[in-house]
Amino acid sequence: MVIFTLPVDAQVSPGDLAKPHAHLEGMSNCTKCHNIGGQVRNQECLTCHTEITKLQNEKRGYHNSNEAAKKNCFDCHSDHHGRNFRIINFNEKNFDHYKTGFVLTGKHSKINCADCHKSEFIRDDKTKKRVGTFMGLRSICIDCHQDEHQSTLGNKCESCHSSENFKPASKFNHDRAKYVLSGSHLKVECIKCHPVEMKNGKKYQKFKDLSFSNCNSCHKDIHKGRFGNQCENCHVTDSFHSIKNLEKFDHGKTTYPLIGKHVSVKCIDCHKGGLNVKPKYEKCVSCHLDYHNGEFIKNDSQTDCSVCHDVSGFNFTSFSIERHSKTKFNLTGSHLAIPCITCHKKNTKWEFRLDGNACVNCHQNFHGNSITLKNYKGNNCEACHTSEKWNAVTFEHKLTGFELLGVHKKQDCSKCHSNKNENTNKIISFTAKSDCIICHKDVHAGQFIKNGIADCQRCHHFDNWKPDRFDHIKTSFQLEGAHLKQPCYKCHKTIVDEKGNYIKYKLGEVKCAVCHS
Amino acid sequence: MSKTLHRIFIFFLILIGAATFFFFAIYGYSYYLTSSEERFFHELHKFLKPSGSIGHGLGIIGSLMMILGVSSYMIRKRVRRFVRLGFLKYWLEIHIFLCSVGPILVLYHTTFKFGGIVAVSFWSMIAVVISGVIGRFIYIQIPRSIQGQEYSLDELKSLNQDYTNRLKAEFGLDDVLITKLEHFNKIEIHKKTNFFSISGLILKDHYINKNLIGEIKKELISRKIKSGNIKKIVKLCNSKLILSRRIILLHSVHTIFRYWHIIHLPFAIIMLIIMLVHVGVTVIFGYKWIF
């Protein structure tokens, strides 16, 4: 009787349905799970459990595993065992998550089931309401993890990230990106190209929609657009210093077009720090050695080479005579005609800063110490010479105390001032002595030398050698009478002795018998 | 069938019943003691569950045994054509065996879960079994011939007198002792049809008889009668005392036995009907065991 007092629904049922199925209690619901003649078929289960159907159709989840797919639903999920029966008898500790198709690796293998299997991570509203369910999670990382990329990179996080650590994205291969890294790009930190930006009020690192159509998207165009946007025409990714297609490079587009000798110079000769290193070129010495060793530094400022040279070569100079005239040493006379090298390359090296303007800096002082004139102090050649001609001496000989008179005026200086030394070299010498025999041969064999001085002018003058000034009266033997009519050689015979061949004028004691026999 | 062979036969029937009971009790001990919520996860569930390969078989076999036991006994008992087919006593023993072991198997088939309409069948079965046990007790209170035919009161009295004569003639019991054995003669024929009253009376009589036998045994020993004869005398005394009691209770037992049929049979029918419903539902839902 007690049995019959039970609800009619319970009379056929072999036991209470578990809580999840409690709403199916009642005879009218039997066939919702039980098939007439077919026990409990999967299709009845799946009619309600569409989430399983969906998983199986999508071939994912544990119910698609080899273990589960071969079984009938009721092999694992029975019922009629009471309200508290666990339809899902799930052993969290022993469950092999591999069977779900989502292998737990890395950090996933160390966390608790509930860390992932919680309603906030379940997308399906129906499944979300199930308490303690392990269903409903997709194997999409962003279902559980925050999408740091803010939906810009899709949802296949696993293609870049491993379960060990989100950072770094160890599985990321930039080769799969639209922009393949090469050269130095491989060594650059990601953030250099992928900046952190703000999106939806949150920081995120931009990995997509970056412009890389040309290098200027990331790199500063130090050429300021002069060479266009096709940097790769000249540059390679290994280094900006590595330049390709040099032969095609148009240096004319730079701020320093190459002309003259520069055209044939190797790039590296100027771009010593690398082809992308912009050399200083404000002054030539920026590249070129100062051949002149600072000769043209004025007020600590280097005079640029272009003042004298141009790119046609250093051997040529635009330094003209006119400009030389503006220097402290105005070129005049013969200096206009002589090549620069004569004065400025006395040795192996050109020198333009000469020590003063003294002639002896260039010219040999033939005179040595032989000139003792007062106005010749300091080897001032200009006292006698001009630049017109070396021989055109404007010297006033009388300043020496020996005024040139007569034939002396017509004589070349060297007639008197030239001599030969022991080596038979011609030397020009000037002495303070003005005795005639210094220059002229004493044909009288020293007969008139008195106190070492011949003093020819006692008899001779400068017009010729005629002894016009000789007056026999002034001798110790005055000519008188027939003596006046007699030629000189009658008395003054030519003598040949050890002193040479000469006419003897000094006859000593004058005795008639000496001449007259 | 000789008495010994019959005993062996009975022994085997009891042995089979006991073995069946204990085998499944031991085999399914842990499963049956597991709560219903946890049984599904038990390793024997797939075998011992009501629809399992063993459990389902137990239900089917147990049911068939009961059907066979009931039907065969009823046919033998009620269909005239089969009246002479074996002793009714043996059929009853087979009936008892099948309708004892069958419920045991069904009990294990239920896995001790009793709910729903099928529980009506189960409890009806239990009622039938219990009533069967009671019926058996009542049944044996009515003396029968070896073929199962009831003795009349006169026949019983005559039989009782035979016991008296044998005690006197064979073993030389005097009237003093015989008088002690005739104590029921002082009691009038029991009129009450209350089962519990009769049971109480039987128990009381059993106690009295036990004391009486004890006294007789002492007396026989004091008279230095051989121990072998004492046993025979005591056995005859016992038979006489029991027969005397049954004679006294014959009317009442007959009355109760009629009532008993009223209980025993309807429960059996209820059990059978609901069982058929149960079987029908399971077959409809596709649970066909090995078929």
Boltz contact constraints between the chains, C-beta under 6 A:
constraints:
  - contact:
      token1: [A, 3]
      token2: [B, 119]
      max_distance: 6.0
  - contact:
      token1: [A, 3]
      token2: [B, 120]
      max_distance: 6.0
  - contact:
      token1: [A, 10]
      token2: [B, 116]
      max_distance: 6.0
  - contact:
      token1: [A, 11]
      token2: [B, 116]
      max_distance: 6.0
  - contact:
      token1: [A, 11]
      token2: [B, 117]
      max_distance: 6.0
  - contact:
      token1: [A, 12]
      token2: [B, 116]
      max_distance: 6.0
  - contact:
      token1: [A, 12]
      token2: [B, 117]
      max_distance: 6.0
  - contact:
      token1: [A, 12]
      token2: [B, 281]
      max_distance: 6.0
  - contact:
      token1: [A, 13]
      token2: [B, 116]
      max_distance: 6.0
  - contact:
      token1: [A, 34]
      token2: [B, 285]
      max_distance: 6.0
  - contact:
      token1: [A, 36]
      token2: [B, 284]
      max_distance: 6.0
  - contact:
      token1: [A, 37]
      token2: [B, 286]
      max_distance: 6.0
  - contact:
      token1: [A, 38]
      token2: [B, 286]
      max_distance: 6.0
  - contact:
      token1: [A, 39]
      token2: [B, 286]
      max_distance: 6.0
  - contact:
      token1: [A, 78]
      token2: [B, 40]
      max_distance: 6.0
  - contact:
      token1: [A, 81]
      token2: [B, 36]
      max_distance: 6.0
  - contact:
      token1: [A, 81]
      token2: [B, 37]
      max_distance: 6.0
  - contact:
      token1: [A, 81]
      token2: [B, 40]
      max_distance: 6.0
  - contact:
      token1: [A, 82]
      token2: [B, 36]
      max_distance: 6.0
  - contact:
      token1: [A, 82]
      token2: [B, 37]
      max_distance: 6.0
  - contact:
      token1: [A, 84]
      token2: [B, 37]
      max_distance: 6.0
  - contact:
      token1: [A, 85]
      token2: [B, 37]
      max_distance: 6.0
  - contact:
      token1: [A, 89]
      token2: [B, 41]
      max_distance: 6.0
